Amino acid sequence: MAFDTLHLEKGMYREAGKSFSQVLEALDPSESYKGTALEGTDAFQRQLKRFGIRVKGAGSDPVEKFFSTFESAVLFPEFVARVVRQGMEEEDILPMIAASITTIDSRDYRSIYSEPTEKERSLHNVAEGAAIPSTSVRTRETLVHLQKRGRMLIASYEALRFQKLDLFSVMLHQIGAQIQKSQLADAVNVLVSGDGNKNSAPCYTIGTDPIGGTSGTLSYDALVDFWAQMYPFEMNTMLVNTGTLTALMKLSEFKNPLTGLNFQGTGRFETPLGAKLLRCDALDERAILAIDRRYALEMVQAGELSVEYDKLIDRQLERAAITTICGFSKIYNDAACMLEV
């Protein structure tokens, strides 16, 4: 089969507009394996099988198995990238708060926005021959600020060569988790402070009109007042710090048996207001960020996760960078609101 005869080289990481996996798939399409024992595998997994590299479980191979030949060594950077991505995705809540994910192939990106007035939101009858009401869509004044986030892999080949890939994967998972936390902090900062286009989130304080209650005291009545401020958007997601989450879960309204059953069954919180409750320690203590996840945030990615493949292939693991470039832009400003307890 094709996967047994593919010639692997460093240049496969440099093809413009394509990842290493995409290059492999083009040379060895997975559709060709339907009805065979390899159905359900992708091109990279078939290369692991070709070189007999086991990456999971108690029987996983040591790191040096990747370096048995030059061609098998070419697979190592993709292995590192995949495991780091898994670490990023395991507890990633960005897909739960991003309305749109845009991938670009440059460092410059200008998003679009629309800020309809109350009159423009209303749908009026249009008389024959009359002008149809319009909604303006414009480009932002400033570019989306893209942040480069990553971690440096510092280890000698001699220190890793005999370590099992399964254990090495645990370390890479942690790198992915750290990158994900940095990206989440960037997203929260944009939702709260804006993306440079004078669009910080409206902020309300308990005890100050229109929010009732006593300043410094979290109550269900105050949350209802806060919920009302989101209209015409829907409060369907709430991000809170661990301390605020604890305070919320102690409110009598949050002790509804159905709320508890949902948490015990799925590990996810649902509030009596119908919003999904997400823990996010990037927020300040005693602050609540409410969003309409359908309209609040755009996530912009400049390509995929990047690893310094030359160093990894050549066993120069010392100070090999694993990075990703990502930024965020607000779509509708009022689709995100802050409440200070």
N, C-alpha and C positions, 0 to 999 in steps of 0.2 A: 504494500500500500504506500501512498504518497508520503505519509509521515515518517516512514523508515528511510527515505532517500533524500529528505530535505537537507539542503546545505545551510547551516546556521552561521551567521556572522554578525559582527558589531553593527554593520551598516543598517541592519534591520531596525535598529532603534532610531535611526536618523531620517527615515522616510517622512517627508513633509505631510502633515495632516493625518498621519496614521500612527497608532500605537503599535508596539511590538506584537501584541495579540492580534490586532487587525491585519498586520502584515502576514502573520502565520495563517490566519483564517483565509486570506486571499489565496495563499499557496496550497492550503490543505483544507478545503471547505468541509464543515461538519455535516452538511447535507449529504455528502458522499457516503456517510457511514450509517445511514438509516437502514435498519434491519440487520445490522451487524452487532457483534459483541461490544463495539466501541460507540454505539449509539448513546447519545447523552453526554459525551465528553466534548470538550472544545480542543482546538488545535494545540494549545499549550499543554493541556493534560495528556494529550497523546504523545507529546515530546517527552514528558516525564516518564511515560510508560516505555518509550523507545530506549531511554537510557537507564531504565530500571530504578528510578529515583522515587523513594517513598518518603512523603513529607508529613504524614500524620500517623498518630497512634504509637503504641509501644514498640512497634517494629520499624519505626522511621529510621532513615539513614542518617549518618553524620553529615555535617556541612560539606566535608571534602568530597562527597560523592558527586556534587555538582562539577567538581574540577578534575574529574577523571579524564576528560578530553576537553579540547578547546571548544568544541561545539556544545557540549553539555554546560560548560561554563557560561556560555551566552545566555542560557536560561535563568541564571541566578538573579540578575537584576529584576526580571519580571516576577520571579518568585517573591522577592523582597517587596516589590510594589503591591502585589496582590494581597499579601498578608497584612501589610500596613493599611491598605484600603479596608480590609475586613475589620481591623481595629477601629477605623474611623466610622464604620457603618454600624457597629454593634450597639452603641447607645446614642446614635446620632438622632437628634430631634430636629435638625435643620429641615429635612423634608416635611416635617409636620408644621413648620411655620413659614416656609417659602411658597409663595403663590406661583412662582415661575423660576426655572433654573436655566440660565443662558450660558452656553459655552462659546467662547470666542478664541481666535488665534492671534490676538495681539494684546498689548498692554493698555490700549486706549479704548474706552467704551463710554458712550453717552446714552443714557436711558431715555425713555419717554414718560410722559405723565399727562394726566388730565385732572383738572380741578373744576368740575361742573358746579354752577351755582344752584341754589334751590329751585329757581325757575327752570334751569336746564334739565334738572332731574325729573321734573314733572312732565308727564306725557299728555299733551293737549290734543284735542281734536283739530285736525288740519282741514280748513275749508278748501273747497275747490279753487285752485289757482293761487292759494296762499303759500308762503314760504314754509318749508319744513324746518322745525327747530334743529339746531346743530349742536354737536359736542366737539370741542376742540381738543386735539391731541398734539402735544408739543414735545420737543426734545429738551432735556435738562440743561441748565446753564453751565453746570460743572460736570466734569468726567467722574465716573465711578472710581472711587479710590480703591485700588486693588492692593491687598496685603499679601506678602510672601510669608508663608508660615511653614515651619518644618523643624526637623531635628537632625543632628549630626550623629551618624553611627560611628562610634569610636571603639574599635576593637581590632586586634591583630588577627591575621589569618591563622597564625599558630595557636592563638587562644581559642579559636572557634572550630578549627578543622575537625576535631573529634567530638564536638557537641552534637547532640541529636537535633535534627531539624524541627522536631515537635517542640522541644524546649526553646530553641532559637525563635520559633514563631511567637511564643509568649512575649518575648522581648519586643518583637516587631509590632505585636498587637498594641502594646503599651505606647509605642511611638505614635501609632495611628490614633489612639485615644487622646493623647496630648495635643495632636494637631487639630482634632475635632473640637476639643474644648476651646482652643484659641479662635477657631472660626466661629463658634457659637458666641463667644464674647464679642467678636467683631459685629455679628448680626444684631445682637442686643444693643450695642452702642449706636448703630445706625437707626434702629427702631426708636430708641429713646432720644438721641441727640440730633438725629437727621444725618443726611449724606452730603452735607455741604451746600444744600440748596435752600437754606432757611426753612426747614421743614421738621423741626423737632416735634415730638409727640405732645399733644395737649396733656397737661398735668393737673390733677385734682388732688385735694387734700381732705381727709376726713375731718369733719367739723367746720369746713369752709364751704359756703354755698357754691354749687348746688348739692354737695355731698353732706348728708346729715351725720349725726353721731358726735362722738367726743374725740378730739385729736389724740392720737397715740393709742386708741382702742379700736381694734378690728371687730366689726359687727356685721351680721347678715344684712341689716337694714342699709348700712353704708354701701355694701356690695351691690344691692339692688339699685341704689341711686347711681352708682358708678356704671352699672349695666345700662341704665337708661341713657347715659351720655353717648353711647356708641352709635345710636341711631343716626343715619339709616344703615350703618354697618351692623354686623352681628358679632357679638362677643362669643366666639366659639373656641378660643384658646386663651389660657392664662398662664403666664410664666412667673414663677415665684422662687425666692430664695428658700433654703431649707428651713430657716427660722420662721418665715411667713407661712410656709406650707404646714409646719407643725401647729401654728396658731389657727390656721383655717380648719384643719382636721379636728380641732377641739371644739369648734362651734357646734351647737346642738343641731343646726340644720344640716350639717355635714355628716351627722351620725345616722342618717337615714339608712335602714337596713339594706336597701338596694344599692346605695353608694358603697357600703362595705362589701357586699357580695361581689360587685364589679371589681373592686380593688383586689379582693382575695382570689378571684377567678382569673383576672388578667394582669394584675400588677399595675394597672393604670387607674388614675383617679378621674372621676367625673364629678363635677360640681352640681349642686341643686339648680344652678342657673343654666345648665346644659353645656357648659364650656369644659373642654379638656384641660386638665391641670398638669402642667409640666414643671418639674424641678429644674431650676437653672441658677446656679450659684454665681453666675456672672452679674446678676442683679444685686442691688444694694439690699441690705437687711430691711425688712418691713416695707418693701415696695412691691407693687403688683403691676405687671405689664400685661394689658389685655389687648388682643389683636383679633382681627378678622383675617384668618390665614388665607382666605381666598383673594385678598386684595392688598395686603400690607407690604410684602417684601419680595424683591427680586434678588436672586442669588446669581452672581456672575463668576464664571470659572474661566481662567485662561489656560486651556488645555487640561491634561490629566496630571495625576501625581507624577512627580519627576524624581528619578534616582540617578546618581552619577554612575551610569552603567560601565564606563571605561574602567573606573577604579574597582568596581565590584568584579568585573570579568577578569581583571588582571591581578586579583587577590590583594589589592591595595585598599583594604577595608578601613584603614585609619582615616578618620575624618571624611567619610563618604556622606554627602548630604542627601536627605530625603525631603523634598519640598513640594508645596502646592501653592498656586496663586489664585486668590479668590477675593471677591468684593461683594458689597451689598448696596442696593438702591431701594428707596421707598417708592411705592407705586401710588397709593392713595394715602395722604397724610393722616386723615382722621380714622383710618382703619387700624391705628394703633394708639392707645391711650395709657397714661400712667396714673396710678393711684398711690399716694403717699399716706401711710398709716399714721 
